[in-house]
Amino acid sequence: MGIFNKIKFLFFVTLRIWKFKLLSDCKRISGKPNLYIPLLLNGRGKIKFGTNFQNGVSAAHHTYSSYNYILSMYEDSEVNFGHNVVMANGSTVQAVSKINIGNDVMIGINCMLVDTDGHDLNPGKRMTGDIKSAPITIGNNVIIYYNSVVFKGVTIGDNSVIGACSVVTKDIPPNVFAAGSPARVIRNL
């Protein structure tokens, strides 16, 4: 890497990584992520990183402008990452209850895993603050391609692949390729 690229990386990535460490307020973190882009860790719950967790991809777009966000909202909320997980640029993981991500998982650019609807669908209950939640489980060796969303209560089986721009609202079995909005099984792998 030439001197110009080192200076560019220092000012546009390294300093931002330090800034987001200062902005993070989650105190219950175990494991050490490898930071290629900034990572914001918030909430009162637990966040656990397995070995070789890679936050961001420096060769991908948004390297100089994005960050990844992990929220473990309440005391009993948990986000657990397995070993050898890659979470690409601009991704978000938000847990009200629990999100478990297996080993050797790749989460693409701008993906979101969220275990809650955020607000009730009933108009009379939307402002009450009662949040419905259900755990998300991502199996081992799963790929979730860019711009996909995984919602509450979903389990994605081992070795499955979720196609780009998918909205996963129901369980996906192991060893399949699924895609669409809502995501459905396209074929076996």
C-alpha positions as CSV (number, residue, x, y, z in Angstrom):
1,M,0.0,0.0,0.0
2,G,1.5,3.3,-1.0
3,I,1.9,6.4,1.2
4,F,-1.2,8.1,-0.3
5,N,-3.4,5.1,0.4
6,K,-2.1,4.7,3.9
7,I,-2.9,8.4,4.6
8,K,-6.3,8.0,3.0
9,F,-7.0,4.9,5.1
10,L,-5.9,6.6,8.3
11,F,-8.2,9.7,7.8
12,F,-11.2,8.0,6.3
13,V,-11.3,4.6,8.0
14,T,-9.0,4.3,11.1
15,L,-10.1,7.6,12.7
16,R,-13.7,6.7,12.1
17,I,-13.2,3.3,13.7
18,W,-11.9,5.1,16.8
19,K,-14.8,7.5,16.8
20,F,-17.4,4.7,16.6
21,K,-15.6,2.9,19.5
22,L,-16.1,6.0,21.6
23,L,-19.8,6.3,20.5
24,S,-20.5,2.6,21.3
25,D,-22.3,2.2,24.7
26,C,-22.7,-1.6,25.0
27,K,-20.6,-2.8,28.0
28,R,-21.3,-6.6,27.8
29,I,-19.1,-7.6,24.8
30,S,-17.0,-10.7,24.6
31,G,-14.6,-11.6,21.8
32,K,-12.6,-9.2,19.5
33,P,-13.9,-8.3,16.1
34,N,-11.4,-7.5,13.3
35,L,-12.4,-4.0,12.2
36,Y,-12.1,-3.1,8.5
37,I,-14.7,-0.4,8.8
38,P,-16.3,1.3,11.9
39,L,-18.6,-0.8,14.1
40,L,-21.2,0.8,16.5
41,L,-22.2,-1.5,19.4
42,N,-25.2,-0.3,21.4
43,G,-27.6,-1.6,24.0
44,R,-27.7,-3.1,27.5
45,G,-27.6,-6.8,26.4
46,K,-24.8,-9.1,25.4
47,I,-22.8,-9.2,22.2
48,K,-20.5,-12.2,21.6
49,F,-18.0,-12.4,18.8
50,G,-16.4,-15.8,17.8
51,T,-12.9,-16.0,16.6
52,N,-12.0,-14.4,13.2
53,F,-15.1,-12.1,13.1
54,Q,-14.5,-9.7,10.2
55,N,-16.4,-6.4,10.3
56,G,-16.5,-4.9,6.9
57,V,-14.7,-5.6,3.6
58,S,-12.1,-3.0,2.6
59,A,-12.3,-3.9,-1.1
60,A,-16.1,-3.3,-1.3
61,H,-18.0,-0.1,-1.9
62,H,-19.0,2.1,1.1
63,T,-15.5,1.4,2.8
64,Y,-15.0,5.2,3.4
65,S,-18.6,6.1,4.2
66,S,-20.5,3.3,6.0
67,Y,-20.4,1.5,9.3
68,N,-21.9,-1.6,10.7
69,Y,-24.4,-1.5,13.6
70,I,-25.2,-4.1,16.3
71,L,-27.9,-3.4,18.9
72,S,-28.5,-5.8,21.8
73,M,-31.3,-3.7,23.3
74,Y,-32.3,-4.9,26.7
75,E,-30.5,-6.6,29.7
76,D,-31.7,-10.1,28.5
77,S,-31.1,-9.4,24.7
78,E,-28.2,-11.3,23.0
79,V,-26.4,-11.3,19.7
80,N,-24.1,-14.3,19.3
81,F,-21.7,-14.6,16.3
82,G,-20.0,-17.9,15.6
83,H,-16.4,-18.3,14.3
84,N,-15.2,-17.1,10.9
85,V,-18.2,-14.7,10.3
86,V,-17.9,-11.9,7.7
87,M,-20.4,-9.0,8.0
88,A,-20.0,-6.7,5.0
89,N,-20.3,-2.9,4.8
90,G,-23.5,-1.2,5.9
91,S,-25.1,-4.2,7.7
92,T,-27.3,-4.0,10.8
93,V,-28.1,-6.6,13.5
94,Q,-30.8,-5.6,16.0
95,A,-31.8,-7.9,18.8
96,V,-34.7,-7.3,21.3
97,S,-34.6,-11.0,22.3
98,K,-31.8,-13.1,20.7
99,I,-30.0,-13.5,17.4
100,N,-27.6,-16.5,16.9
101,I,-25.4,-16.6,13.9
102,G,-23.5,-19.8,13.2
103,N,-19.9,-20.5,12.0
104,D,-18.6,-19.6,8.5
105,V,-21.5,-17.2,7.8
106,M,-21.2,-14.4,5.2
107,I,-23.6,-11.4,5.6
108,G,-23.6,-9.2,2.5
109,I,-23.6,-5.4,2.0
110,N,-26.5,-3.5,3.5
111,C,-28.2,-6.6,5.1
112,M,-30.4,-6.3,8.1
113,L,-31.2,-8.9,10.7
114,V,-34.0,-7.7,13.1
115,D,-35.9,-9.9,15.6
116,T,-38.8,-7.5,16.1
117,D,-41.5,-5.7,14.1
118,G,-40.6,-2.5,16.0
119,H,-44.2,-1.4,16.3
120,D,-47.5,-3.2,16.5
121,L,-49.5,-3.6,13.3
122,N,-52.7,-2.6,15.2
123,P,-53.0,1.2,14.8
124,G,-54.3,1.5,18.4
125,K,-51.3,-0.2,19.9
126,R,-48.5,1.3,17.7
127,M,-47.4,3.9,20.3
128,T,-47.6,1.7,23.4
129,G,-44.0,0.5,23.2
130,D,-45.0,-3.1,23.5
131,I,-42.5,-4.7,21.1
132,K,-43.2,-8.2,19.8
133,S,-40.0,-10.2,19.2
134,A,-38.9,-13.7,18.3
135,P,-35.3,-15.1,18.0
136,I,-33.4,-15.4,14.7
137,T,-31.1,-18.4,14.1
138,I,-28.7,-18.4,11.2
139,G,-27.1,-21.9,10.7
140,N,-23.5,-22.7,9.8
141,N,-22.0,-21.9,6.4
142,V,-24.9,-19.6,5.3
143,I,-24.6,-16.8,2.8
144,I,-27.0,-13.8,3.0
145,Y,-26.4,-11.7,-0.2
146,Y,-26.6,-7.9,-0.3
147,N,-29.6,-5.8,0.6
148,S,-31.5,-8.7,2.2
149,V,-33.6,-8.5,5.4
150,V,-34.2,-11.4,7.9
151,F,-37.1,-10.8,10.2
152,K,-38.2,-12.1,13.7
153,G,-38.7,-15.8,14.4
154,V,-36.7,-17.0,11.3
155,T,-34.3,-19.9,11.2
156,I,-32.1,-20.3,8.2
157,G,-30.7,-23.9,7.9
158,D,-27.1,-24.9,7.5
159,N,-25.4,-24.4,4.1
160,S,-28.3,-22.3,2.6
161,V,-27.9,-19.2,0.5
162,I,-30.3,-16.2,0.5
163,G,-30.3,-14.3,-2.8
164,A,-29.8,-10.6,-3.1
165,C,-32.6,-8.2,-2.1
166,S,-34.6,-10.9,-0.4
167,V,-37.1,-10.5,2.5
168,V,-36.9,-13.5,4.8
169,T,-40.1,-13.8,6.8
170,K,-40.4,-17.6,7.2
171,D,-37.9,-20.5,8.0
172,I,-35.6,-21.6,5.3
173,P,-34.5,-25.3,5.4
174,P,-30.9,-26.4,5.1
175,N,-29.1,-26.8,1.8
176,V,-31.3,-24.6,-0.4
177,F,-31.1,-21.4,-2.4
178,A,-33.9,-19.1,-1.5
179,A,-34.8,-15.6,-2.8
180,G,-37.5,-13.1,-3.3
181,S,-39.9,-10.9,-1.4
182,P,-41.0,-12.8,0.6
183,A,-38.2,-15.3,0.2
184,R,-39.1,-18.8,-1.0
185,V,-37.0,-21.8,-1.8
186,I,-35.9,-21.7,-5.5
187,R,-33.8,-24.9,-5.6
188,N,-31.8,-27.4,-3.5
189,L,-28.1,-27.1,-3.3
